[in-house]
């Protein structure tokens, strides 16, 4: 991807005028990946209108009475309980969330990622997903998401962990692109067996030589005076 292509990708659509009330709505971040607040997740009409098939619900455990799967008989849900606090570990929950999003999109579905307000927790997960999806820097992923949902504002602890995730995902990509060479264990076993056979043959030859000398009456350990 060239620098111009990356800049154009990050900027996103230029014909959208952001309005305050749009924070209560959903925005499509990637084809099949939608980000929004709880308000949208509570409306069956909105979800069906968006073509949603999967819902990733991110909530504080204290919000469980209100932030919860509303239509489990219609949509597939995943719930992640975490606090919107600077001390909350975010990275540990991301692999499972990423797999859920990937499975939804790759299966031809559409997934809504939401928290209560769609401002901090759910955008943090989406930023990490975008960063790894496009293999871009965390700042670029942050701007990418923000240019599609202007009201996002992950807390400072989440921002720090998003930064930390960049070298983690880059390392996983490098390993995938350059896997460790496979050891041919059968070849190693054959070589070991060949070495053992050669060693055994050497011992047998030595014993035969000693036996022949003894038969000739020459003791190989005898001292000559």
C-alpha positions, 0 to 999 in steps of 0.5 A: 500500500502506497502512502497516498493509498494509506492516507486515502484509506484513513481519511475515509468518506469525505461527504459525511457531515458529522452531527452530535446526534450521530453518536446515538447511531451506528457507523460501518467501519469496515465492510461487515463491521459496524460500531455503535452504542447500546441504543442501536443494539436495543432496536430490532428494527435497526439491527435488521435494517443494518443486516446484522447477524452477530453482536459483540457486546462489551460491558462493565459487569455492573451494567449487566442488567441493562447492557445485555443480549436482547435478541439471542434467538435471532442474532449470535452474541458474544459478551465481554465483561470489562471495566472502562478504566485505565487499569483494565487489561484489554489485550487479554480479551482481544484474541477471542473478540477478533476471532468472533468478528473474523468468523462473522465477516468471513461467513458472510455476516455483519457484526455490530460491536458496541458498548454502552455509549460506543465511545471508549471500550468498543472503539478500542477493540475496533481500533485494534482489529483495524490495526491488525486487519490492515497491518498499519500503525496504531495512530493510523488505525485510530484515525481510521476509526475516528474518521468514521465515528468521530465521537470515539475517545478510548480512555488513556489506559486503553490507548496505551494498550493499543500502542502496546499491541502494535509490536505484538501483532507485527511479531505474529505476522512476522512469524506467520510469514517466516515459519521455523523450518520443519525438522525431518525427524525421520531423517534424524532417526535414520542418521542416528541408526546408521551411526549406531550400526557403524559404531557396532560394526567398528566394535565387531571388527575390533573384537575380530582383530583381537581374537585373531591375534590371540589365536596367533599367540600374540597377546596385544596387552603383553609387554615386551622385554 
